[in-house]
Amino acid sequence: MKNLLKLWDDIERKLATATIAIAFVLTFIEVVARLGFNHSFYWAKEYIIFATVWSTFLGASQVLKKSRHIRLSVVVDLLPVKWQNYFDLFNIVLGIAFGLILTYSGFSLTMHALETGVTSTSLAKTPLWLPYSIMPLGGVLFTVRFIELFFATAGKMKSSADGKGVSGK
């Protein structure tokens, strides 16, 4: 299972890097074409946006994996550690619910776009199920990451309750 998660992490990280690199390269090409040659690629802006959205979802999953997501902790930090952990678990459960809702609604939207054949309004006429597909994929990624955080937090709470503390001593 650990090998599968490591492979998943590697693929996810490489895809996040690739999509942001694609957005960067397309932006660079578009700027050079506009400023240097007074020419614009009709499809560039659309694909830059799609690549940026994909990199955002994939990058957010990586941030969740490392538990570095944005948290409002002003009030939580005032609580005793035990209650902070319970609050963290509550937030993680909400995150799992969010991931599941995003997966379901994103899947519904993607399937609707696929079934109806809807395309972008630009000249590129990109089938919208392609860029939409990051929503259910992102939902699955978020759900898995939140589940990982749930078990890590629960394990931390258990080791604290056993008197071992976070370090396991």
C-alpha positions in Angstrom: 0.0 0.0 0.0 2.9 2.4 0.8 4.4 1.7 -2.6 1.1 2.5 -4.3 0.8 5.8 -2.3 4.4 6.7 -3.2 3.8 6.0 -6.9 0.6 8.1 -6.7 2.5 11.0 -5.0 5.2 10.9 -7.7 2.7 10.9 -10.5 0.6 13.7 -8.9 3.7 15.8 -8.3 5.0 15.3 -11.8 1.6 16.2 -13.3 1.3 19.3 -11.2 4.8 20.3 -12.3 4.0 19.5 -15.9 0.8 21.5 -16.0 2.2 24.6 -14.5 5.2 24.3 -16.8 2.8 24.0 -19.8 1.0 27.2 -18.6 4.3 29.0 -18.3 5.7 27.9 -21.7 2.4 28.8 -23.4 2.3 32.2 -21.7 5.9 32.8 -22.7 5.2 31.8 -26.4 2.1 34.0 -26.5 3.9 37.0 -25.1 6.8 36.6 -27.5 4.4 36.1 -30.4 2.3 39.2 -29.5 5.2 41.5 -28.7 7.7 40.3 -31.2 5.6 39.3 -34.2 2.3 41.1 -33.6 0.6 37.7 -33.7 -1.6 35.8 -31.3 -2.6 32.2 -31.0 -6.3 31.9 -30.7 -6.1 28.8 -28.5 -3.3 29.9 -26.1 -5.3 31.8 -23.5 -7.8 29.0 -23.2 -5.2 26.3 -22.7 -3.2 28.5 -20.3 -6.3 28.8 -18.1 -7.0 25.0 -18.3 -3.4 24.2 -17.4 -3.4 26.6 -14.5 -6.6 25.2 -13.1 -5.2 21.6 -13.4 -2.0 22.6 -11.7 -4.0 24.3 -8.9 -6.0 21.2 -8.1 -3.0 18.9 -8.3 -0.9 21.3 -6.3 -3.6 21.7 -3.6 -3.6 17.9 -3.2 0.1 17.9 -2.6 -0.3 20.7 -0.1 -2.9 18.8 1.7 -0.6 15.7 1.8 1.9 17.8 3.8 -0.9 19.3 5.9 0.2 22.8 4.8 -3.2 24.0 3.7 -4.6 27.3 4.8 -6.2 27.0 8.3 -7.8 29.6 10.4 -6.1 28.8 13.7 -6.5 32.0 15.7 -9.2 30.6 18.0 -8.1 27.0 17.8 -4.6 27.9 19.1 -6.2 29.2 22.2 -7.7 25.8 23.0 -6.0 23.0 24.9 -4.1 20.6 22.7 -6.6 17.8 23.2 -9.4 20.1 21.9 -7.3 21.3 19.1 -6.9 17.7 17.9 -10.7 17.2 18.1 -11.2 20.4 16.1 -8.7 19.2 13.5 -10.6 15.9 13.2 -13.8 17.8 12.7 -12.2 20.0 10.0 -10.8 16.9 8.3 -14.3 15.3 8.3 -15.6 18.4 6.7 -12.8 18.2 4.2 -13.7 14.6 3.4 -17.3 15.7 2.8 -16.1 18.5 0.5 -13.9 16.0 -1.5 -16.8 13.6 -1.9 -19.2 16.4 -3.0 -16.6 17.7 -5.4 -16.1 14.2 -6.8 -19.8 13.6 -7.3 -20.7 17.1 -8.7 -17.6 17.2 -10.8 -18.3 13.7 -12.2 -21.9 14.8 -13.0 -20.7 17.9 -14.8 -18.0 16.1 -16.7 -20.4 13.4 -17.8 -23.0 15.9 -18.8 -20.4 17.8 -20.9 -19.3 14.5 -22.5 -22.9 13.4 -23.3 -24.0 16.7 -24.8 -20.7 17.3 -26.6 -20.5 20.9 -25.3 -17.3 22.7 -26.4 -15.6 26.0 -25.4 -16.9 29.1 -27.0 -13.5 30.0 -28.4 -12.3 29.1 -31.9 -10.4 26.1 -30.3 -13.7 24.4 -29.6 -12.2 22.3 -26.8 -14.5 19.5 -25.6 -15.3 20.8 -22.1 -15.3 17.4 -20.5 -11.5 17.4 -20.8 -10.9 20.5 -18.6 -13.9 19.6 -16.4 -12.4 16.2 -15.6 -10.0 17.7 -13.1 -13.0 18.3 -10.8 -13.8 14.7 -10.0 -10.1 13.8 -10.1 -9.4 16.6 -7.7 -12.3 15.5 -5.5 -10.8 12.0 -5.3 -7.3 13.4 -4.5 -8.7 15.7 -1.8 -10.7 12.9 -0.2 -7.7 10.5 -0.1 -5.5 13.3 1.3 -8.0 14.2 4.0 -8.4 10.5 4.9 -4.6 10.3 5.3 -4.7 13.4 7.5 -7.5 11.8 9.5 -5.5 8.7 10.4 -2.4 10.8 11.1 -4.3 13.1 13.5 -6.1 10.2 15.1 -2.8 8.4 15.5 -1.2 11.5 17.1 -4.2 11.7 19.5 -3.9 8.0 20.4 -0.1 8.2 21.1 -0.7 11.3 23.2 -3.5 9.5 25.1 -1.1 6.6 25.7 1.3 8.9 27.3 3.8 8.5 24.6 3.4 12.0 23.1 3.9 12.8 19.5 7.5 11.5 19.4 6.4 8.1 20.6 8.6 8.1 23.7 
